[in-house]
Amino acid sequence: MPATKEYSVEDKLKGLILLQKIESKLDELHILKGELPMEVKDLEDEIAGLNARRLRIEEEINGIQKFIDEKKEIIKESQDLLKKYEKQSDNVKNNREFEAINKEIEMQTLEIKLAEKHIKDATDDLYDNSQKHKKLTDTISNKEKDLEDKKSELGKIISVNEKEEKQLNKEIDKAREAVEERLLLGYERIRKSYRNGLSVVPIQRDSCGGCFNSIPPQRQSEIRQRKKIIVCENCGRILVDADLHDSISL
């Protein structure tokens, strides 16, 4: 059974530095995309919501138009009845028939007036909804243009960096394999804690390269000896000396 290779603390630090530098490079590519991926998603959600609203307005417009058509049909029927009753009124035989016909004429006349009022009110509603629909359609059109522009911009960035991003992801997987699990878990935990994703930082001007907290001379000497993993007492980042950090290149 082959012996498991033992890595020195310096080797472990080198592995962490390399992993940090590769992931930082990948972070830079992601920064180039900026807020575009989120903006694209937000626009897509907004457009979907606007389209749903437009659909509801279209359904309401169709309902109002159907209502108007029904009222127009009522008016037509009432007008036909009026012609019939007016013709009958010329041939009434007594007051009773006359009053009955007049009553029907009054009812149909009232029916027409009521239907006309309903049509007028519905037409006003139809106009209001048509204006809303037009405004909403214009808004959707502008949003879709913005979305197309942002997708195009994002697509260009992705296209330019796609090859490098894939290569960096391969290098990250390889670099992770060289770091023992315990250290990797700590590294990832620290990395997720900070927006800049820095887990491993060099000492710069006697200070932590992450939080810029001052590092005592004795602590700096221990870090330069590379005999143990030392973290910043203020931010918890893994500290390395600048020479070791600079010696690792991509």
The 8 nearest C-alpha neighbors of each residue, nearest first, counted from 0:
[[1, 2, 3, 4, 5, 6, 179, 177],
 [2, 0, 3, 4, 5, 6, 177, 179],
 [3, 1, 4, 0, 5, 6, 7, 179],
 [2, 4, 5, 1, 0, 6, 179, 177],
 [3, 5, 2, 6, 1, 7, 177, 179],
 [4, 6, 3, 7, 2, 10, 8, 11],
 [7, 5, 10, 4, 11, 8, 9, 179],
 [6, 8, 10, 9, 11, 5, 226, 12],
 [9, 7, 11, 10, 226, 227, 12, 225],
 [8, 10, 12, 7, 11, 225, 13, 226],
 [11, 9, 13, 7, 12, 8, 6, 14],
 [12, 10, 8, 14, 9, 13, 15, 7],
 [11, 13, 9, 15, 14, 10, 16, 8],
 [14, 12, 10, 16, 11, 15, 17, 9],
 [13, 15, 11, 17, 12, 16, 178, 10],
 [16, 14, 12, 18, 13, 17, 19, 11],
 [17, 15, 19, 13, 18, 14, 12, 20],
 [18, 16, 20, 14, 19, 15, 13, 21],
 [17, 19, 15, 21, 16, 20, 174, 22],
 [18, 20, 16, 22, 17, 21, 23, 15],
 [21, 19, 23, 17, 22, 18, 16, 24],
 [22, 20, 24, 18, 23, 19, 17, 25],
 [21, 23, 25, 19, 24, 20, 26, 18],
 [22, 24, 26, 20, 25, 21, 19, 27],
 [23, 25, 21, 27, 22, 26, 20, 28],
 [24, 26, 22, 28, 27, 23, 21, 29],
 [27, 25, 23, 29, 24, 28, 22, 30],
 [26, 28, 30, 24, 25, 29, 23, 31],
 [29, 27, 31, 25, 30, 26, 24, 32],
 [28, 30, 26, 31, 32, 27, 25, 33],
 [29, 31, 33, 27, 32, 28, 26, 34],
 [32, 30, 28, 33, 29, 27, 156, 26],
 [33, 31, 30, 29, 35, 34, 153, 156],
 [34, 32, 30, 31, 35, 29, 36, 37],
 [33, 35, 37, 36, 38, 32, 30, 39],
 [34, 36, 38, 37, 33, 32, 39, 153],
 [37, 35, 39, 38, 34, 40, 32, 153],
 [38, 36, 40, 39, 34, 35, 41, 42],
 [37, 39, 35, 41, 40, 36, 34, 42],
 [38, 40, 42, 36, 37, 41, 35, 43],
 [39, 41, 43, 37, 38, 42, 44, 36],
 [42, 40, 38, 44, 43, 39, 37, 45],
 [43, 41, 45, 39, 44, 40, 46, 38],
 [42, 44, 40, 46, 41, 45, 39, 47],
 [43, 45, 47, 41, 42, 46, 40, 48],
 [46, 44, 42, 48, 47, 43, 41, 49],
 [47, 45, 49, 43, 48, 44, 42, 50],
 [46, 48, 44, 50, 45, 49, 43, 51],
 [47, 49, 45, 51, 46, 50, 44, 52],
 [50, 48, 46, 52, 51, 47, 53, 45],
 [51, 49, 53, 47, 52, 48, 46, 54],
 [50, 52, 54, 48, 49, 53, 47, 55],
 [53, 51, 49, 55, 50, 54, 56, 48],
 [52, 54, 50, 56, 55, 51, 49, 57],
 [53, 55, 57, 51, 52, 56, 50, 58],
 [54, 56, 58, 52, 57, 53, 59, 51],
 [55, 57, 59, 53, 58, 54, 60, 52],
 [58, 56, 60, 54, 59, 55, 61, 53],
 [59, 57, 55, 61, 56, 60, 62, 54],
 [58, 60, 56, 62, 57, 61, 63, 55],
 [61, 59, 57, 63, 62, 58, 56, 125],
 [62, 60, 64, 58, 59, 63, 65, 57],
 [61, 63, 59, 65, 60, 64, 58, 66],
 [64, 62, 66, 60, 65, 61, 59, 67],
 [65, 63, 67, 61, 66, 62, 60, 68],
 [64, 66, 68, 62, 63, 67, 61, 69],
 [67, 65, 63, 69, 64, 68, 62, 70],
 [68, 66, 64, 70, 69, 65, 118, 71],
 [69, 67, 71, 65, 70, 66, 64, 72],
 [68, 70, 72, 66, 67, 71, 65, 73],
 [69, 71, 73, 67, 72, 114, 68, 74],
 [72, 70, 74, 68, 73, 69, 67, 75],
 [71, 73, 75, 69, 70, 74, 76, 68],
 [74, 72, 70, 76, 71, 75, 77, 69],
 [75, 73, 71, 77, 111, 72, 76, 78],
 [76, 74, 72, 78, 73, 77, 79, 71],
 [75, 77, 79, 73, 78, 74, 72, 80],
 [76, 78, 80, 74, 107, 79, 75, 73],
 [79, 77, 81, 75, 80, 76, 74, 82],
 [80, 78, 76, 82, 77, 81, 75, 83],
 [79, 81, 83, 77, 78, 82, 84, 76],
 [82, 80, 78, 84, 83, 79, 104, 85],
 [81, 83, 85, 79, 80, 84, 86, 78],
 [82, 84, 80, 86, 81, 85, 87, 79],
 [85, 83, 87, 81, 86, 82, 88, 80],
 [86, 84, 88, 82, 87, 83, 81, 89],
 [87, 85, 83, 84, 88, 89, 82, 90],
 [88, 86, 84, 89, 85, 90, 83, 91],
 [87, 89, 85, 90, 91, 86, 84, 97],
 [90, 88, 87, 86, 91, 85, 84, 92],
 [89, 91, 88, 87, 92, 86, 97, 93],
 [92, 90, 88, 93, 97, 96, 89, 87],
 [91, 93, 90, 96, 94, 97, 95, 88],
 [92, 94, 95, 96, 91, 97, 98, 90],
 [95, 93, 97, 96, 98, 92, 91, 99],
 [94, 96, 98, 97, 93, 99, 92, 100],
 [95, 97, 99, 94, 98, 93, 91, 100],
 [98, 96, 94, 100, 95, 99, 91, 101],
 [97, 99, 101, 95, 100, 96, 94, 102],
 [98, 100, 96, 102, 97, 101, 95, 103],
 [99, 101, 103, 97, 102, 98, 84, 96],
 [102, 100, 104, 98, 103, 99, 97, 105],
 [101, 103, 105, 99, 100, 104, 98, 106],
 [104, 102, 106, 100, 101, 105, 107, 99],
 [103, 105, 101, 107, 102, 106, 81, 108],
 [106, 104, 108, 102, 103, 107, 109, 101],
 [107, 105, 103, 109, 108, 104, 110, 102],
 [106, 108, 110, 104, 77, 109, 105, 103],
 [107, 109, 105, 111, 110, 106, 104, 112],
 [110, 108, 112, 106, 107, 111, 113, 105],
 [109, 111, 107, 113, 108, 112, 106, 114],
 [110, 112, 114, 74, 108, 109, 113, 115],
 [113, 111, 115, 109, 114, 110, 116, 108],
 [112, 114, 116, 110, 115, 111, 109, 117],
 [113, 115, 117, 111, 70, 116, 112, 110],
 [114, 116, 118, 112, 117, 113, 111, 119],
 [117, 115, 119, 113, 118, 114, 112, 120],
 [116, 118, 114, 120, 115, 119, 121, 113],
 [117, 119, 115, 121, 116, 67, 120, 122],
 [118, 120, 116, 122, 117, 121, 115, 123],
 [121, 119, 123, 117, 122, 118, 116, 124],
 [120, 122, 124, 118, 123, 119, 125, 117],
 [123, 121, 125, 119, 124, 120, 118, 126],
 [122, 124, 126, 120, 121, 125, 127, 119],
 [125, 123, 121, 127, 122, 126, 128, 120],
 [124, 126, 122, 128, 123, 127, 121, 129],
 [125, 127, 129, 123, 124, 128, 122, 130],
 [128, 126, 124, 130, 129, 125, 131, 123],
 [127, 129, 131, 125, 130, 126, 132, 124],
 [128, 130, 132, 126, 131, 127, 125, 133],
 [131, 129, 133, 127, 132, 128, 134, 126],
 [132, 130, 128, 134, 129, 133, 135, 127],
 [131, 133, 129, 135, 130, 134, 136, 128],
 [132, 134, 136, 130, 135, 131, 129, 137],
 [135, 133, 131, 137, 136, 132, 130, 138],
 [134, 136, 138, 132, 137, 133, 131, 139],
 [137, 135, 133, 139, 138, 134, 132, 140],
 [136, 138, 140, 134, 135, 139, 133, 141],
 [139, 137, 135, 141, 136, 140, 142, 134],
 [140, 138, 142, 136, 141, 137, 143, 135],
 [139, 141, 137, 143, 138, 142, 136, 144],
 [142, 140, 144, 138, 143, 139, 145, 137],
 [143, 141, 145, 139, 144, 140, 146, 138],
 [144, 142, 146, 140, 145, 141, 139, 147],
 [143, 145, 147, 141, 146, 142, 148, 140],
 [146, 144, 142, 148, 143, 147, 149, 141],
 [147, 145, 143, 149, 144, 148, 150, 142],
 [146, 148, 144, 150, 145, 149, 151, 143],
 [149, 147, 151, 145, 146, 150, 152, 144],
 [148, 150, 152, 146, 151, 147, 153, 145],
 [151, 149, 153, 147, 152, 148, 154, 146],
 [150, 152, 154, 148, 149, 153, 147, 155],
 [153, 151, 149, 155, 154, 150, 148, 156],
 [152, 154, 150, 156, 155, 151, 149, 157],
 [155, 153, 151, 157, 152, 156, 150, 158],
 [154, 156, 158, 152, 153, 157, 159, 151],
 [157, 155, 153, 159, 158, 154, 160, 152],
 [158, 156, 154, 160, 161, 155, 159, 153],
 [159, 157, 155, 161, 156, 160, 154, 162],
 [158, 160, 156, 157, 161, 155, 162, 163],
 [161, 159, 157, 163, 158, 162, 164, 156],
 [162, 160, 164, 158, 157, 163, 159, 165],
 [161, 163, 165, 164, 160, 166, 159, 158],
 [164, 162, 166, 160, 165, 161, 167, 159],
 [163, 165, 167, 161, 166, 162, 160, 168],
 [166, 164, 168, 162, 167, 163, 161, 169],
 [165, 167, 163, 169, 164, 168, 170, 162],
 [166, 168, 170, 164, 169, 165, 171, 163],
 [167, 169, 171, 165, 170, 166, 164, 172],
 [170, 168, 166, 172, 167, 171, 173, 165],
 [169, 171, 167, 173, 168, 172, 174, 166],
 [170, 172, 168, 174, 173, 169, 175, 167],
 [173, 171, 175, 169, 170, 174, 168, 176],
 [172, 174, 170, 176, 171, 175, 169, 177],
 [175, 173, 171, 177, 176, 18, 172, 170],
 [176, 174, 172, 178, 177, 173, 171, 18],
 [175, 177, 173, 174, 178, 172, 179, 180],
 [176, 178, 175, 174, 14, 179, 173, 11],
 [179, 177, 175, 176, 14, 183, 180, 11],
 [178, 180, 182, 181, 183, 177, 176, 11],
 [179, 181, 183, 182, 184, 178, 176, 185],
 [182, 180, 184, 183, 179, 185, 178, 186],
 [183, 181, 185, 184, 180, 179, 186, 178],
 [182, 184, 180, 186, 185, 181, 178, 187],
 [183, 185, 187, 181, 186, 182, 180, 188],
 [186, 184, 188, 182, 183, 187, 189, 181],
 [185, 187, 183, 189, 184, 188, 198, 182],
 [188, 186, 190, 184, 189, 185, 183, 191],
 [187, 189, 185, 191, 190, 186, 184, 192],
 [190, 188, 192, 186, 198, 187, 191, 185],
 [189, 191, 196, 198, 187, 192, 188, 197],
 [192, 190, 188, 189, 193, 187, 196, 194],
 [193, 191, 189, 190, 188, 194, 196, 187],
 [194, 192, 196, 195, 191, 190, 197, 189],
 [193, 195, 196, 192, 191, 197, 190, 26],
 [194, 196, 193, 197, 190, 26, 23, 191],
 [195, 197, 190, 193, 194, 191, 198, 23],
 [198, 196, 190, 195, 199, 193, 200, 209],
 [197, 199, 190, 236, 189, 186, 237, 196],
 [198, 200, 237, 197, 236, 238, 16, 19],
 [201, 199, 208, 238, 209, 239, 237, 198],
 [202, 200, 239, 241, 240, 208, 238, 203],
 [201, 203, 207, 208, 206, 240, 241, 205],
 [202, 204, 206, 205, 208, 201, 207, 241],
 [203, 205, 206, 202, 207, 213, 208, 211],
 [206, 204, 203, 214, 202, 213, 207, 215],
 [205, 207, 213, 211, 214, 203, 212, 204],
 [206, 208, 211, 202, 212, 209, 210, 203],
 [209, 207, 200, 201, 202, 211, 203, 210],
 [210, 208, 207, 211, 200, 197, 236, 234],
 [209, 211, 212, 207, 208, 234, 233, 206],
 [212, 210, 207, 206, 208, 209, 213, 203],
 [211, 213, 206, 207, 210, 214, 233, 209],
 [212, 214, 206, 205, 211, 207, 215, 204],
 [213, 215, 206, 205, 218, 219, 212, 216],
 [214, 216, 218, 217, 219, 213, 205, 206],
 [217, 215, 219, 218, 220, 214, 205, 221],
 [216, 218, 220, 219, 215, 221, 214, 222],
 [219, 217, 221, 215, 220, 216, 222, 214],
 [218, 220, 216, 222, 217, 221, 223, 215],
 [219, 221, 217, 223, 218, 222, 216, 224],
 [222, 220, 218, 224, 219, 223, 217, 225],
 [221, 223, 219, 224, 220, 225, 239, 240],
 [224, 222, 220, 225, 240, 221, 219, 239],
 [223, 225, 221, 222, 226, 220, 227, 219],
 [226, 224, 223, 9, 222, 227, 8, 221],
 [227, 225, 224, 8, 9, 228, 221, 222],
 [226, 228, 225, 8, 229, 222, 221, 9],
 [227, 229, 230, 8, 237, 226, 225, 12],
 [230, 228, 238, 237, 227, 222, 231, 239],
 [229, 231, 237, 236, 235, 238, 232, 228],
 [230, 232, 235, 236, 233, 234, 238, 237],
 [231, 233, 235, 234, 230, 236, 212, 214],
 [232, 234, 231, 235, 212, 210, 236, 230],
 [235, 233, 231, 236, 232, 210, 209, 230],
 [234, 236, 231, 230, 232, 233, 237, 189],
 [237, 235, 198, 230, 231, 234, 199, 238],
 [238, 236, 230, 199, 229, 198, 200, 231],
 [237, 239, 230, 200, 201, 229, 199, 236],
 [240, 238, 201, 222, 200, 202, 241, 244],
 [239, 241, 201, 223, 202, 242, 243, 222],
 [240, 242, 244, 201, 243, 202, 245, 239],
 [243, 241, 245, 244, 240, 246, 239, 201],
 [244, 242, 246, 245, 241, 240, 239, 247],
 [243, 245, 241, 242, 246, 247, 201, 240],
 [244, 246, 242, 247, 243, 241, 248, 240],
 [245, 247, 243, 244, 242, 248, 241, 13],
 [248, 246, 245, 244, 17, 243, 249, 13],
 [247, 249, 246, 245, 17, 20, 244, 16],
 [248, 247, 21, 17, 20, 24, 170, 18]]
